[in-house]
Amino acid sequence: QLQLVESGGGSVQAGGSLRLSCRVSGSPFKTLCMGWFRQAQGRKRVGVAAADPIGVNSYLERVKDRFTVSRDNAENTLYLQMNSLKPEDTGMYYCAALNRQYCSPDSAFDYWGQGTQVTVSS
C-alpha cells in the first residue's frame, strides 16, 4: 500500500524559505506522478506543483517564480523548495501521488499524505 509522509513545515516570516519533503513507500517511486497541494483554512485544496516521472515539472502560476519541485528517485522523496514566502502561502501542504506518466497541478491524484502546516507571518 502506498504511503506518503510529509515533513518540513513550520512558521516563518514573510520573505523566508522552507523546504518540504515527502517520503514515499509501497510503490516504485520513479514511476509515479507526484504533486504538492495547499489548503488554506476555509478554502478548497489547490495544486501548487507537480513532477512527472519523465522529468517535467509544472506549477501554479502564482508560485512558479518562487517554488521549485524536485524528486530524488534514489531516496523515494519529493521536495518543494519555497522561497520568498508570503502570508497567502499559509496553509496545510499535502503530498500526493498518481500512477500515470503525465500530470499537472490540476490532475486528480489518488494517494495523499497527512499534510504539514506552513504558516507565514507578515
DSSP file with accessible surface (Angstrom, degrees, kcal/mol):
  #  RESIDUE AA STRUCTURE BP1 BP2  ACC     N-H-->O    O-->H-N    N-H-->O    O-->H-N    TCO  KAPPA ALPHA  PHI   PSI    X-CA   Y-CA   Z-CA
    1    1 A Q              0   0  204      0, 0.0     2,-0.2     0, 0.0    26,-0.1   0.000 360.0 360.0 360.0 134.3    0.0    0.0    0.0
    2    2 A L        -     0   0   20     24,-0.1     2,-0.4    22,-0.1    24,-0.2  -0.464 360.0-172.2 -71.6 131.3    1.3    3.4   -1.0
    3    3 A Q  E     -A   25   0A 116     22,-2.9    22,-2.3    -2,-0.2     2,-0.4  -0.991   7.7-168.6-127.2 137.3    2.3    5.7    1.9
    4    4 A L  E     -A   24   0A  10     -2,-0.4   110,-0.5   108,-0.4     2,-0.5  -0.993   2.7-173.5-126.4 128.8    3.3    9.3    1.8
    5    5 A V  E     -A   23   0A  81     18,-2.2    18,-2.6    -2,-0.4     2,-0.2  -0.966   8.3-158.9-128.6 115.5    4.7   11.2    4.7
    6    6 A E  E     +A   22   0A   7     -2,-0.5     2,-0.3    16,-0.2    16,-0.2  -0.577  16.9 163.4 -89.6 155.4    5.4   14.9    4.6
    7    7 A S  E     +A   21   0A  64     14,-2.2    14,-2.7    -2,-0.2   109,-0.1  -0.954  39.3  70.9-156.4 168.4    7.7   16.9    6.8
    8    8 A G        +     0   0   36     -2,-0.3    11,-0.3     1,-0.3    14,-0.0   0.365  59.3 134.5 104.2  -4.7    9.4   20.3    6.8
    9    9 A G        +     0   0   29     12,-0.1     2,-0.3     9,-0.1    -1,-0.3  -0.168  21.3 127.1 -70.1 171.3    6.6   22.6    7.6
   10   10 A G  E     -d  118   0B  28    107,-0.8   109,-2.7   106,-0.1     2,-0.5  -0.984  56.2 -61.5 168.9-167.6    6.8   25.4   10.2
   11   11 A S  E     +d  119   0B  99     -2,-0.3     2,-0.3   107,-0.2   109,-0.2  -0.932  50.6 164.5-111.7 130.3    6.4   29.1   10.9
   12   12 A V  E     -d  120   0B  28    107,-2.5   109,-2.5    -2,-0.5     2,-0.2  -0.937  36.2-106.6-138.7 161.7    8.4   31.7    9.1
   13   13 A Q  E >   -d  121   0B 132     -2,-0.3     3,-2.2   107,-0.2   109,-0.2  -0.516  54.8 -80.9 -81.3 155.6    8.4   35.4    8.4
   14   14 A A  T 3  S+     0   0   48    107,-2.5    72,-0.2     1,-0.3    -1,-0.1  -0.303 120.9  32.3 -55.1 138.4    7.4   36.8    5.1
   15   15 A G  T 3  S+     0   0   53     70,-3.2    69,-0.6     1,-0.3    -1,-0.3   0.241  97.5 116.7  93.3 -12.0   10.3   36.6    2.7
   16   16 A G    <   -     0   0   24     -3,-2.2    69,-2.5    69,-0.2     2,-0.3  -0.099  56.6-124.7 -81.3-176.6   11.7   33.5    4.3
   17   17 A S        -     0   0   61     66,-0.2     2,-0.3    67,-0.2    66,-0.2  -0.929  19.7-177.9-132.3 152.6   12.1   30.0    2.9
   18   18 A L  E     - B   0  82A  28     64,-2.1    64,-3.3    -2,-0.3     2,-0.5  -0.981  15.2-147.7-143.1 153.0   11.1   26.4    3.7
   19   19 A R  E     - B   0  81A 126    -11,-0.3     2,-0.3    -2,-0.3    62,-0.2  -0.977  14.8-159.6-124.6 116.9   11.8   23.1    2.2
   20   20 A L  E     - B   0  80A   0     60,-2.7    60,-2.1    -2,-0.5     2,-0.3  -0.697   5.4-161.1 -92.4 147.7    9.1   20.4    2.4
   21   21 A S  E     -AB   7  79A  28    -14,-2.7   -14,-2.2    -2,-0.3     2,-0.4  -0.938   8.5-165.6-126.4 151.8    9.8   16.7    2.0
   22   22 A a  E     -AB   6  78A   0     56,-2.2    56,-2.5    -2,-0.3     2,-0.5  -0.931   8.6-158.6-138.8 110.3    7.6   13.8    1.1
   23   23 A R  E     -AB   5  77A 133    -18,-2.6   -18,-2.2    -2,-0.4     2,-0.4  -0.786  12.2-159.3 -92.4 130.8    8.9   10.3    1.7
   24   24 A V  E     +A    4   0A   1     52,-3.0     2,-0.3    -2,-0.5   -20,-0.2  -0.888  14.8 170.0-114.7 137.2    7.1    7.6   -0.3
   25   25 A S  E     +A    3   0A  53    -22,-2.3   -22,-2.9    -2,-0.4    51,-0.0  -0.955  51.4  46.9-139.1 157.4    6.9    3.9    0.3
   26   26 A G  S    S+     0   0   58     -2,-0.3   -24,-0.1   -24,-0.2    -1,-0.1   0.454 102.5  52.2  96.8   0.7    5.0    0.9   -1.0
   27   27 A S  S    S-     0   0   33    -24,-0.1     2,-0.8   -26,-0.1     5,-0.1  -0.971  98.9 -82.0-160.8 152.1    5.3    1.6   -4.7
   28   28 A P    >   -     0   0   83      0, 0.0     3,-1.5     0, 0.0     4,-0.3  -0.442  42.3-160.1 -60.5 106.7    8.1    2.2   -7.3
   29   29 A F  G >  S+     0   0    3     -2,-0.8     3,-2.0     1,-0.3    45,-0.1   0.864  81.9  64.4 -59.9 -38.7    8.6    5.9   -6.7
   30   30 A K  G 3  S+     0   0  140      1,-0.3    -1,-0.3    43,-0.2    43,-0.1   0.682 101.3  51.0 -66.7 -14.8   10.3    6.6  -10.0
   31   31 A T  G <  S+     0   0   63     -3,-1.5     2,-0.3     2,-0.1    -1,-0.3   0.486  93.5  97.6 -96.8  -2.6    7.1    5.6  -12.0
   32   32 A L    <   -     0   0    0     -3,-2.0     2,-0.4    -4,-0.3    67,-0.2  -0.634  69.5-133.1 -92.0 141.8    4.8    7.9  -10.0
   33   33 A C  E     -E   98   0B   0     65,-3.1    65,-2.4    -2,-0.3     2,-0.3  -0.784  33.7-160.1 -78.5 135.6    3.5   11.3  -10.9
   34   34 A M  E     -EF  97  51B   0     17,-2.6    17,-3.1    -2,-0.4     2,-0.3  -0.913  12.2-178.6-124.4 148.5    3.9   13.4   -7.7
   35   35 A G  E     -EF  96  50B   0     61,-2.6    61,-2.3    -2,-0.3     2,-0.4  -0.962  21.4-141.0-143.8 158.8    2.2   16.6   -6.6
   36   36 A W  E     -EF  95  49B   0     13,-2.7    12,-3.0    -2,-0.3    13,-1.6  -0.985  23.4-173.4-117.6 134.8    2.1   19.2   -3.9
   37   37 A F  E     -EF  94  47B  15     57,-3.0    57,-2.6    -2,-0.4     2,-0.4  -0.901  10.0-151.8-126.4 154.0   -1.2   20.8   -2.8
   38   38 A R  E     -EF  93  46B  11      8,-2.9     8,-2.9    -2,-0.3     2,-0.4  -0.983   6.8-171.8-127.9 137.7   -2.1   23.6   -0.4
   39   39 A Q  E     -E   92   0B  68     53,-2.5    53,-2.6    -2,-0.4     2,-0.2  -0.945   8.9-159.7-131.0 111.0   -5.2   24.1    1.6
   40   40 A A    >   -     0   0   32     -2,-0.4     3,-2.5     4,-0.4    51,-0.1  -0.524  44.5 -78.3 -80.2 156.4   -5.8   27.3    3.4
   41   41 A Q  T 3  S+     0   0  199      1,-0.3    -1,-0.1    -2,-0.2     3,-0.1  -0.317 117.8   4.9 -59.0 127.0   -8.3   27.4    6.3
   42   42 A G  T 3  S+     0   0   82      1,-0.3     2,-0.3    -3,-0.1    -1,-0.3   0.505 113.7 100.8  78.8   3.5  -11.8   27.5    4.9
   43   43 A R  S <  S-     0   0  173     -3,-2.5    -1,-0.3     1,-0.0     2,-0.1  -0.787  77.1-100.1-117.8 163.0  -10.6   27.2    1.3
   44   44 A K        -     0   0  174     -2,-0.3    -4,-0.4     1,-0.1     2,-0.2  -0.429  45.7 -95.2 -79.0 158.3  -10.5   24.3   -1.1
   45   45 A R        -     0   0   94     -6,-0.2     2,-0.4    -2,-0.1    -6,-0.2  -0.533  43.9-168.2 -73.9 135.2   -7.3   22.4   -1.8
   46   46 A V  E     -F   38   0B  41     -8,-2.9    -8,-2.9    -2,-0.2     2,-0.3  -0.959  22.8-115.9-127.1 146.3   -5.3   23.6   -4.8
   47   47 A G  E     +F   37   0B   8     -2,-0.4   -10,-0.3    58,-0.3     3,-0.1  -0.598  29.2 174.9 -78.1 134.7   -2.4   22.1   -6.6
   48   48 A V  E     +     0   0B   0    -12,-3.0    12,-2.3     1,-0.4     2,-0.3   0.673  63.4   1.4-110.9 -26.4    0.8   24.2   -6.5
   49   49 A A  E     -FG  36  59B   0    -13,-1.6   -13,-2.7    10,-0.3    -1,-0.4  -0.989  53.9-166.6-160.1 154.0    3.3   21.9   -8.2
   50   50 A A  E     -FG  35  58B   0      8,-2.4     8,-2.3    -2,-0.3     2,-0.4  -0.992   4.2-164.5-144.2 148.2    3.7   18.6  -10.0
   51   51 A A  E     -FG  34  57B   0    -17,-3.1   -17,-2.6    -2,-0.3     6,-0.2  -0.967  14.0-156.5-134.4 114.4    6.6   16.4  -11.0
   52   52 A D    >   -     0   0    4      4,-2.5     3,-1.8    -2,-0.4   -19,-0.2  -0.453  30.8-106.6 -91.2 166.3    6.0   13.6  -13.5
   53   53 A P  T 3  S+     0   0   33      0, 0.0    49,-0.1     0, 0.0   -21,-0.1   0.675 115.5  59.3 -69.9 -12.9    8.3   10.6  -13.9
   54   54 A I  T 3  S-     0   0   87     47,-0.6    48,-0.1     2,-0.1   -23,-0.0   0.393 123.2 -97.8 -96.3   5.8    9.8   11.7  -17.1
   55   55 A G  S <  S+     0   0   54     -3,-1.8     2,-0.6     1,-0.3    16,-0.0   0.572  76.5 136.8  99.1  10.6   11.2   14.9  -15.5
   56   56 A V        -     0   0   81     47,-0.0    -4,-2.5    -4,-0.0     2,-0.3  -0.812  32.2-166.7 -94.9 126.2    8.6   17.5  -16.5
   57   57 A N  E     -G   51   0B  67     -2,-0.6     2,-0.3    -6,-0.2    -6,-0.2  -0.846   5.0-174.6-109.2 147.1    7.6   19.9  -13.6
   58   58 A S  E     -G   50   0B  32     -8,-2.3    -8,-2.4    -2,-0.3     2,-0.3  -0.964   3.6-161.4-142.4 156.8    4.7   22.2  -13.6
   59   59 A Y  E     -G   49   0B  62     -2,-0.3   -10,-0.3   -10,-0.2     2,-0.2  -0.947  31.4 -98.4-139.0 154.6    3.4   24.9  -11.2
   60   60 A L    >>  -     0   0   36    -12,-2.3     3,-2.1    -2,-0.3     4,-1.1  -0.552  48.9-118.5 -62.9 136.0    0.5   27.0  -10.2
   61   61 A E  G >4 S+     0   0  133      1,-0.3     3,-0.7    -2,-0.2     4,-0.3   0.864 108.3  53.8 -53.1 -42.8    1.1   30.3  -12.0
   62   62 A R  G 34 S+     0   0  150      1,-0.2    -1,-0.3     2,-0.1   -14,-0.0   0.524 115.7  38.1 -79.2  -1.5    1.4   32.5   -8.9
   63   63 A V  G X> S+     0   0    0     -3,-2.1     4,-2.9   -15,-0.1     3,-2.3   0.476  84.6  99.0-116.3  -6.0    4.1   30.3   -7.3
   64   64 A K  T << S+     0   0   92     -4,-1.1    -2,-0.1    -3,-0.7    -3,-0.1   0.736  84.9  47.7 -63.7 -23.9    6.2   29.4  -10.3
   65   65 A D  T 34 S+     0   0  149     -4,-0.3    -1,-0.3     1,-0.1    -2,-0.1   0.509 123.0  33.5 -90.7  -2.4    8.9   32.0   -9.7
   66   66 A R  T <4 S+     0   0   29     -3,-2.3    17,-2.1     1,-0.1     2,-0.4   0.634 108.2  63.4-122.8 -27.6    9.3   31.2   -6.0
   67   67 A F  E  <  -C   82   0A   2     -4,-2.9     2,-0.4    15,-0.2    15,-0.2  -0.828  55.2-167.9-107.3 145.8    8.7   27.4   -5.6
   68   68 A T  E     -C   81   0A  74     13,-2.5    13,-3.1    -2,-0.4     2,-0.4  -0.986   6.0-158.1-133.1 123.3   10.7   24.6   -7.0
   69   69 A V  E     +C   80   0A   1     -2,-0.4     2,-0.3    11,-0.2    11,-0.2  -0.786  20.8 164.9 -97.0 141.0    9.6   21.0   -7.0
   70   70 A S  E     -C   79   0A  49      9,-1.7     9,-3.3    -2,-0.4     2,-0.4  -0.971  20.9-147.6-149.0 163.4   12.2   18.2   -7.3
   71   71 A R  E     -C   78   0A  45     -2,-0.3     2,-0.6     7,-0.2     7,-0.2  -0.992   7.3-155.3-138.1 142.4   12.4   14.5   -6.8
   72   72 A D  E >>> -C   77   0A  59      5,-3.1     5,-1.9    -2,-0.4     3,-0.6  -0.919  10.3-173.3-114.3  99.7   15.1   12.1   -5.6
   73   73 A N  T 345S+     0   0   69     -2,-0.6     3,-0.3     1,-0.2   -43,-0.2   0.791  83.7  57.5 -67.4 -27.5   14.2    8.7   -7.1
   74   74 A A  T 345S+     0   0   88      1,-0.2    -1,-0.2    -3,-0.1   -45,-0.0   0.820 115.3  36.7 -70.4 -30.0   17.1    7.0   -5.2
   75   75 A E  T <45S-     0   0   94     -3,-0.6    -1,-0.2     2,-0.2    -2,-0.2   0.348 104.5-126.8-102.8   3.7   15.6    8.3   -1.9
   76   76 A N  T  <5 +     0   0   54     -4,-0.6   -52,-3.0    -3,-0.3     2,-0.4   0.885  66.3 135.2  53.3  41.9   11.9    7.9   -2.8
   77   77 A T  E   < -BC  23  72A  10     -5,-1.9    -5,-3.1   -54,-0.2     2,-0.4  -0.974  46.0-157.8-132.6 137.7   11.5   11.5   -1.8
   78   78 A L  E     -BC  22  71A   0    -56,-2.5   -56,-2.2    -2,-0.4     2,-0.3  -0.876  17.9-162.3-107.4 142.1    9.7   14.5   -3.3
   79   79 A Y  E     -BC  21  70A  36     -9,-3.3    -9,-1.7    -2,-0.4     2,-0.4  -0.884  15.8-163.1-124.1 155.4   10.7   18.0   -2.3
   80   80 A L  E     -BC  20  69A   0    -60,-2.1   -60,-2.7    -2,-0.3     2,-0.6  -0.902   9.8-161.8-136.6 108.4    9.2   21.5   -2.5
   81   81 A Q  E     -BC  19  68A  59    -13,-3.1   -13,-2.5    -2,-0.4     2,-0.5  -0.820  10.8-167.6 -88.4 121.6   11.6   24.4   -2.1
   82   82 A M  E     +BC  18  67A   0    -64,-3.3   -64,-2.1    -2,-0.6     2,-0.3  -0.953   9.1 176.3-117.7 116.7    9.6   27.5   -1.2
   83   83 A N        +     0   0   57    -17,-2.1   -66,-0.2    -2,-0.5   -67,-0.2  -0.749  59.8  21.8-114.3 163.4   11.4   30.9   -1.3
   84   84 A S  S    S-     0   0   68    -69,-0.6    -1,-0.2    -2,-0.3   -67,-0.2   0.901  85.1-158.5  48.1  49.7   10.2   34.5   -0.8
   85   85 A L        -     0   0    1    -69,-2.5   -70,-3.2    -3,-0.2   -69,-0.2  -0.233   8.5-158.6 -64.7 145.8    7.2   33.2    1.1
   86   86 A K    >   -     0   0   88    -72,-0.2     3,-2.6   -71,-0.1     4,-0.3  -0.859  32.1-108.9-120.8 156.9    4.1   35.3    1.5
   87   87 A P  G >  S+     0   0   51      0, 0.0     3,-1.9     0, 0.0    33,-0.4   0.849 117.9  63.3 -54.6 -32.8    1.3   35.3    4.1
   88   88 A E  G 3  S+     0   0  123      1,-0.3   -48,-0.1   -48,-0.0    -3,-0.0   0.575  89.0  69.4 -71.8  -5.8   -1.0   33.9    1.4
   89   89 A D  G <  S+     0   0    1     -3,-2.6    -1,-0.3    31,-0.0    29,-0.1   0.528  74.6 119.3 -83.3  -5.5    1.2   30.8    1.1
   90   90 A T    <   +     0   0   41     -3,-1.9     2,-0.3    -4,-0.3    29,-0.2  -0.331  40.9  87.4 -61.5 137.1   -0.1   29.8    4.6
   91   91 A G  E    S- H   0 118B   2     27,-2.7    27,-2.7   -51,-0.1     2,-0.5  -0.920  80.5 -58.2 160.6 178.5   -1.9   26.5    4.7
   92   92 A M  E     -EH  39 117B  56    -53,-2.6   -53,-2.5    -2,-0.3     2,-0.5  -0.798  49.5-148.4 -86.8 129.0   -1.6   22.8    5.1
   93   93 A Y  E     -EH  38 116B   0     23,-3.0    23,-2.0    -2,-0.5     2,-0.4  -0.895  13.7-166.5-105.3 127.9    0.6   21.3    2.4
   94   94 A Y  E     -E   37   0B  43    -57,-2.6   -57,-3.0    -2,-0.5     2,-0.3  -0.900  13.5-143.9-115.6 141.8   -0.1   17.8    1.1
   95   95 A a  E     -E   36   0B   0     -2,-0.4    18,-2.3   -59,-0.2     2,-0.3  -0.778  25.4-175.0 -95.7 144.4    1.9   15.5   -1.0
   96   96 A A  E     -EI  35 112B   0    -61,-2.3   -61,-2.6    -2,-0.3     2,-0.3  -0.978  12.2-153.6-143.0 154.9    0.0   13.3   -3.5
   97   97 A A  E     -EI  34 111B   0     14,-2.2    14,-2.1    -2,-0.3    13,-1.5  -0.942   6.3-173.7-132.4 151.4    0.8   10.5   -5.9
   98   98 A L  E     -E   33   0B   7    -65,-2.4   -65,-3.1    -2,-0.3     2,-2.0  -0.990  28.4-129.6-145.2 134.4   -0.8    9.3   -9.1
   99   99 A N  S    S+     0   0   94     -2,-0.3     2,-0.3   -67,-0.2   -67,-0.1  -0.504  72.1 103.2 -86.2  72.0    0.1    6.2  -11.2
  100  100 A R  S    S-     0   0  130     -2,-2.0    -2,-0.1   -69,-0.1   -67,-0.1  -0.976  72.7-127.8-145.8 162.1    0.4    8.0  -14.5
  101  101 A Q  S    S+     0   0  107     -2,-0.3   -47,-0.6     1,-0.1     2,-0.4   0.796  94.9  38.7 -83.1 -27.0    3.2    9.1  -16.8
  102  102 A Y        +     0   0  131    -50,-0.1     2,-0.3   -49,-0.1    -1,-0.1  -0.955  66.6 150.0-127.2 142.6    1.9   12.7  -17.1
  103  103 A C        -     0   0   16     -2,-0.4   -51,-0.2   -47,-0.1   -53,-0.1  -0.980  18.8-165.3-159.6 168.5    0.4   15.0  -14.6
  104  104 A S    >   -     0   0   40     -2,-0.3     3,-2.1   -55,-0.1   -53,-0.1  -0.896  49.4 -87.4-146.1 173.6   -0.1   18.6  -13.6
  105  105 A P  T 3  S+     0   0   12      0, 0.0   -58,-0.3     0, 0.0   -56,-0.1   0.709 127.5  57.3 -61.3 -15.5   -1.2   20.5  -10.5
  106  106 A D  T 3  S+     0   0  149    -60,-0.1   -56,-0.0     2,-0.1   -58,-0.0   0.487  84.0 111.5 -91.0  -4.2   -4.8   20.2  -12.0
  107  107 A S  S <  S-     0   0   22     -3,-2.1     2,-0.9     1,-0.1    -4,-0.1  -0.274  76.6-112.7 -70.0 157.6   -4.6   16.4  -12.1
  108  108 A A        -     0   0   82      2,-0.0     2,-0.2     0, 0.0    -1,-0.1  -0.814  37.2-156.2 -91.9 103.3   -6.8   14.2   -9.9
  109  109 A F        -     0   0   13     -2,-0.9   -11,-0.2     1,-0.1     3,-0.1  -0.519  11.4-158.2 -84.1 151.3   -4.4   12.5   -7.6
  110  110 A D        +     0   0  101    -13,-1.5     2,-0.4    -2,-0.2   -12,-0.2   0.731  69.8  51.0-100.7 -29.4   -5.2    9.2   -5.9
  111  111 A Y  E     -I   97   0B  95    -14,-2.1   -14,-2.2  -108,-0.0     2,-0.3  -0.942  64.1-171.9-121.8 140.3   -2.9    8.9   -2.9
  112  112 A W  E     -I   96   0B  82     -2,-0.4  -108,-0.4   -16,-0.2   -16,-0.2  -0.946  16.3-138.3-134.8 147.2   -2.4   11.5   -0.2
  113  113 A G        -     0   0   12    -18,-2.3  -108,-0.2    -2,-0.3     3,-0.1  -0.289  37.3-103.2 -86.9-176.2   -0.2   12.2    2.8
  114  114 A Q        -     0   0  112   -110,-0.5  -109,-0.1     1,-0.2   -20,-0.1   0.613  62.5-119.9 -88.8 -13.0   -1.4   13.6    6.1
  115  115 A G        -     0   0   10    -20,-0.1     2,-0.4   -23,-0.1   -21,-0.2   0.058  12.4-122.4  96.2 155.7   -0.1   17.1    5.4
  116  116 A T  E     - H   0  93B  22    -23,-2.0   -23,-3.0  -109,-0.1     2,-0.3  -0.997  27.7-120.9-137.7 134.8    2.4   19.5    7.0
  117  117 A Q  E     - H   0  92B  81     -2,-0.4  -107,-0.8   -25,-0.2     2,-0.5  -0.581  22.5-170.3 -84.5 133.8    1.4   23.0    8.2
  118  118 A V  E     -dH  10  91B   0    -27,-2.7   -27,-2.7    -2,-0.3     2,-0.5  -0.991   4.1-175.6-120.0 126.3    3.1   26.1    6.8
  119  119 A T  E     -d   11   0B  53   -109,-2.7  -107,-2.5    -2,-0.5     2,-0.5  -0.989   3.8-170.3-125.7 123.6    2.5   29.5    8.4
  120  120 A V  E     -d   12   0B   6     -2,-0.5     2,-0.3   -33,-0.4  -107,-0.2  -0.961   8.7-160.1-116.2 120.2    3.9   32.7    7.0
  121  121 A S  E      d   13   0B  54   -109,-2.5  -107,-2.5    -2,-0.5    -2,-0.0  -0.748 360.0 360.0-101.7 150.2    3.6   35.8    9.1
  122  122 A S              0   0  127     -2,-0.3    -1,-0.1  -109,-0.2   -36,-0.0  -0.311 360.0 360.0 -88.5 360.0    3.8   39.4    7.9
